[in-house]
Amino acid sequence: MATRPPGPRRFLTEEERNNKPEITKELIFRILSYLKPYRLQFIFVFIAIVASSIIGLWPSIITGRIVDEALTGQNLALLVRLLLLAFVTLVGSQFIITMESYINAWISHKIIYDMKNQMYRHLILMPQSFFLGEKQGDIITRMNSDIGGVSAIISGTLTSIVSHAIVVLTTLVAVFLMNWKLALVGVVVIPIIIIPSRQVGRTRWKLLSESQQKSDEMNQIINETLSISGSLLVKLFTKEEKEIEKFDQANQELTEIAMKEERSGRFFRVMMGLFAQIGPLLIYFAGGYMLIRQVDDALTVGVITSTVILINRLYRPIQMLLNVKVDFVRSVALFSRIFEYFDRPSDVKNPEDPQKPELKTTEVVFDEVRFSYRLGIDTVKEISFQVDDGSMVAIVGPSGSGKSTIINLIPRLYDVDEGAVRIGGVDVRDMDLTYLRNLVGFVSQDTYLFNGTIRENLLYAKEDATQEELEEACRIADLHEFIVNQPDGYNTLVGNRGLKLSGGEKQRVSIARVVLKDPKILVLDEATSSLDSISESSIQKSLELVMKHRTNIVIAHRLSTVLAADQIVVIDKGMLVEKGRHDELLAGGGIYKQLFDTQFEKVLEDASSYC
Ligand SMILES: Nc1ncnc2c1ncn2[C@@H]1O[C@H](COP(=O)(O)OP(=O)(O)OP(=O)(O)O)[C@@H](O)[C@H]1O
């Protein structure tokens, strides 16, 4: 696979050019605000850069004296002294450069640390809508690559602008002080060397970005087809050969580009080397001509030698400075991508004056609630019902009618657009968010487990739970028996997303978690699951235990649940269409009756055995 070339890119890619950020004063100040806490360290870095640039000139200047005074004058003692001096200045400048780069790296790591923490804190507090709308890969890229890129800016772009400018300045002063005529020749030579190499570089970069694009395509194929779910899909649809063919095609294209790029890379290096050699040759020629024809009496062999060395020192920094604009735009773009995340408003926020009311009752009231995911299209509207304290309301309705949306409004995964959801008479939007979410326990169809042990997953609900409490919760969830029969017991690893557990076992872990959390209100999205009827009935029994003494709202798919419900709320196309008990609704002959005939009838026999 193609690799990115070392060092910073010299040209903006097509995409970067199209997405260039608007560089405003505010943006620059905002970027600088991240550097502010480390200003003392920055001052040190800049002093070190100036010092090392000036000291770094000495070995080149000393070389001239070595040639003119020590070698031509055949003075061995002077030769040794000058060599020692050159050695000491070399060591000195290297020491300063090392210190400078150490502090530079320290600053950039510190800034990355600050930014990563700020970003994580910001993201974890984002509402559910953010995670649904955002591509998973984008979040990870911003967390890692973009913030990581900032490090390169701080330790690269920022200091390199200063250090290159200082090197260019000090070297030009030194070279002109030595012999201004030869210095002029050297300065004229610089563009001859730099311009062609920039052209070659441009072509090379085009190829490199193409190869990068292809390599991303291949990574995408690998990620999709070699992931747990992807590989399963490939197997089940017997697409192995098709995928191999697709991969082969991408691989072939990538290999061709990589080879082309390799060829142009070699050519690039040859050209660079060639032009870099032409410079000294031209200066030697001009200097030699002036020396031989005695155009300038002050000119010596040593001066010519020193000038060649000093002019050589200029190529790289000048080239870098010519790229500063590109680096700068790229750096600012990176910062603005990060800021764009920071600036995403969090619509579900803790209220200004968060309340933690002493609730005597925990009845849940939906009062004329309207909510839409997309502007203009109501997902649910005119929803009004009450779940009395300690009672159970079953929500039923066709798929896509808005049942999950309604329950998501209780713990404020989303906020209502109109109307209100109240618990114990208090609007959920006035409650402290943590307090509210502690009041409500959720058991969803899709149980998410972290990759860890069963114990760790259980403790997520109650960090300080004792072993006895864990076991008690697992007994209620009918999970304890299973756990103790595992070789590692409560320390059994559940695998990625809990994949090492069966669907039923995962549901039980989620029930045990809610038992440990012990919420006053239980929201349950009943599984329409493929579990066998024995497992289902056992899970149902566990849930019945959990529901006791709580206010329960259940999206019901089972007959036993609707029969046991104190009230059934029927939702159709986002509207509440019927409300009542099972018998009343059945007698009404409306939508509930239809649902009953189609959805519940099949499980009638199963369910009637334990309702
Ligand atoms: N995050 C979202 N963004 C946009 N639309 C959404 C989002 N989530 C759900 N919807 C849409 O809102 C409507 C109601 O969805 P909801 O999940 O509430 O229905 P449901 O009754 O729970 O369905 P099911 O019984 O199939 O789970 C559907 O049309 C769905 O496509």
The ligand as a MOL file (V3000), in Angstrom:
LIG
                    3D

  0  0  0     0  0            999 V3000
M  V30 BEGIN CTAB
M  V30 COUNTS 31 33 0 0 0
M  V30 BEGIN ATOM
M  V30 1 N -33.0340 9.7070 14.3170 0
M  V30 2 C -34.0140 9.8060 13.4220 0
M  V30 3 N -33.9680 10.7430 12.4540 0
M  V30 4 C -34.9620 10.8710 11.5650 0
M  V30 5 N -36.0540 10.1020 11.5560 0
M  V30 6 C -36.1720 9.1500 12.4950 0
M  V30 7 C -35.1630 8.9390 13.4710 0
M  V30 8 N -35.5450 7.9150 14.2660 0
M  V30 9 C -36.7420 7.4980 13.8050 0
M  V30 10 N -37.1290 8.2230 12.7550 0
M  V30 11 C -38.3900 8.1110 11.9920 0
M  V30 12 O -39.4470 8.4300 12.8640 0
M  V30 13 C -40.5480 7.5660 12.6600 0
M  V30 14 C -40.9360 6.8870 13.9680 0
M  V30 15 O -39.8860 6.0250 14.3480 0
M  V30 16 P -39.9050 5.1780 15.7020 0
M  V30 17 O -38.6160 4.4720 15.8210 0
M  V30 18 O -40.3010 6.0840 16.8020 0
M  V30 19 O -41.0790 4.1630 15.3870 0
M  V30 20 P -41.5000 2.8660 16.2020 0
M  V30 21 O -42.9860 2.9250 16.3050 0
M  V30 22 O -40.7550 2.7610 17.4650 0
M  V30 23 O -41.0690 1.7200 15.1820 0
M  V30 24 P -40.6630 0.1620 15.5010 0
M  V30 25 O -41.8380 -0.4790 16.1410 0
M  V30 26 O -40.4280 -0.3740 14.1240 0
M  V30 27 O -39.4490 0.1990 16.3370 0
M  V30 28 C -40.1310 6.5890 11.5810 0
M  V30 29 O -40.6860 7.0220 10.3700 0
M  V30 30 C -38.6200 6.6860 11.5410 0
M  V30 31 O -38.1410 6.4880 10.2470 0
M  V30 END ATOM
M  V30 BEGIN BOND
M  V30 1 1 1 2
M  V30 2 1 2 3
M  V30 3 2 2 7
M  V30 4 2 3 4
M  V30 5 1 4 5
M  V30 6 2 5 6
M  V30 7 1 6 7
M  V30 8 1 6 10
M  V30 9 1 7 8
M  V30 10 2 8 9
M  V30 11 1 9 10
M  V30 12 1 10 11
M  V30 13 1 11 12
M  V30 14 1 11 30
M  V30 15 1 12 13
M  V30 16 1 13 14
M  V30 17 1 13 28
M  V30 18 1 14 15
M  V30 19 1 15 16
M  V30 20 2 16 17
M  V30 21 1 16 18
M  V30 22 1 16 19
M  V30 23 1 19 20
M  V30 24 2 20 21
M  V30 25 1 20 22
M  V30 26 1 20 23
M  V30 27 1 23 24
M  V30 28 2 24 25
M  V30 29 1 24 26
M  V30 30 1 24 27
M  V30 31 1 28 29
M  V30 32 1 28 30
M  V30 33 1 30 31
M  V30 END BOND
M  V30 END CTAB
M  END
